[in-house]
Amino acid sequence: MIERFKAFLQKDPQPAVQPQREALVDLLLLGMYTDNLLSVAEADLLEAKLFDLPWESGQALSIYLQANMPKIRMAYENPPNRLQLLQSIRDRLPTPAVRLDAYQKLQEFLAIDGVAGGEQEFLTQVRTVLGVGMG
């Protein structure tokens, strides 16, 4: 399972740049909150493999995660904030191919413990904001 997560994080239609990686991390973290139940499998997998991402920031990934978790939680709890975060994620994913790839990675990630109703609604919102077709 961990290798599968690593593989879909690393397959990109074009080489990812740091803002794209950060957008993907934000999207996956937000996805973890959508079913009101953070599965141990999701949390372990995310934590183990996020640290394998090539991270080209002056800020360590652990610091990025610490700094962004309050924003992710606020977005999860507040629909206008969630929409604003999703729009920010969209803006950091520069092409339709990159947006589709991020959406597909989110789908695969959420499927780890089965897609619950809240997760399906979230996927629909993400698909709409990112402007991607049915995945």
Long-range contacts (C-beta under 8 A, 24 or more apart in sequence): 1-41, 1-45, 1-112, 2-45, 2-48, 2-49, 4-108, 5-45, 5-46, 5-48, 5-49, 5-108, 5-109, 5-112, 6-49, 6-52, 8-104, 8-105, 8-108, 8-109, 9-49, 9-52, 9-53, 9-105, 10-53, 11-101, 12-98, 12-101, 13-95, 13-97, 13-98, 13-100, 13-101, 14-95, 14-97, 14-98, 16-54, 16-98, 17-56, 18-55, 18-56, 18-57, 19-92, 20-92, 20-93, 20-94, 20-98, 20-102, 21-53, 21-54, 21-55, 21-56, 22-57, 22-64, 22-92, 23-88, 23-89, 23-92, 23-93, 23-102, 24-93, 24-102, 24-105, 25-50, 25-53, 25-61, 25-64, 25-65, 25-68, 26-68, 26-72, 26-85, 26-88, 26-89, 27-86, 27-89, 27-102, 27-105, 27-106, 27-126, 28-105, 28-106, 28-109, 29-65, 29-68, 29-69, 29-72, 30-72, 30-75, 30-76, 30-82, 30-85, 30-86, 30-122, 31-106, 31-109, 31-110, 31-119, 31-122, 31-126, 33-72, 33-73, 33-76, 34-76, 34-110, 34-116, 34-118, 34-119, 34-121, 34-122, 35-110, 35-113, 35-116, 35-117, 35-118, 35-119, 36-118, 37-116, 39-112, 39-113, 41-112, 41-113, 42-109, 42-112, 42-113, 45-109, 45-112, 46-109, 82-125, 83-125, 83-129, 86-125, 86-126, 86-129, 86-130, 87-129, 89-129, 89-130, 90-129, 90-130, 90-131, 93-130, 96-131, 96-132, 99-130, 99-131, 99-132, 100-130, 100-132, 100-133, 100-135, 102-130, 103-127, 103-130, 103-132, 103-135, 104-135, 107-135
